[in-house]
Structure formats: structure tokens, C-alpha cells
Amino acid sequence: MQQLGTGRILVALLLDLLLCVVVVVVVVVVVVVVVELTCVVVELACVVVELACVVVELACVVVELDCVVVELDCVVVELACVVVELDCVWWWWSLTVCLQSTSSPHQHGGQAATEYLPQ
């Protein structure tokens, strides 16, 4: 009878030990899964950061292109100013030639073209 009670205690201890081993294995598996998931989340975060860097670089390229467009606009404006200045020079030269040709005493009865200009 004594051996039977000792055998039951031994079986109970073995079952307790087995239960502890199962609990430890389950805890270790859960911890490993959590660590793996954390690594996946960290890798995804790195991908998101890299994509954000690409977006920032693209934004910088867009800003640089915008600056080039602005510089080209400035060149166009400067060229337009040159054209206007050349037009003014042409107009002034034409007026001067006209005044010189009409102020000759041999044409238009000797009247100067300046008489017709507003005062």
C-alpha cells in the first residue's frame, strides 16, 4: 500500500513537471512569435521610412525643376525687355529719320515736322 501511495505521488510529480515543461514551451513559443512579429513590424517601418525618403527626394527634384522654370521665366522676361528696348530704339530712329526728312527746306514747303507734334 505504501508503494502504491508513493507511486501516485511520483506520477503526480511527473505530471506537474510535464505541465511546467508544457507551460515553459508555450511561453517560449509565444515570446518567439512576438519577437518575430516585432521584427516584421520594424522592417515594415524601415520600408515606410525609405519610401518617405524617396518622396522627399522627389519633392526636392520638383522644387529644383520649379526653380529652373522660374529662371527660364526670368530669361524670357529679360528677352522681352530687350525686344521692347529694341522696339523703342527702332521707333526713336524712325522718328528721327522722319523728323530729319520732313525738316528739310526742300520738302513740304520748309515746315518742320515738330510743328505737328503735340506740345
Secondary structure, DSSP 8 states (H G I E B T S, - for coil): -HHHHHHHHHHHHHHHHHHHHHHHHHHHHHHHHHHHHHHHHHHHHHHHHHHHHHHHHHHHHHHHHHHHHHHHHHHHHHHHHHHHHHHHHHHHHHHHHHHHHHSSTTSGGG--GGGGS--
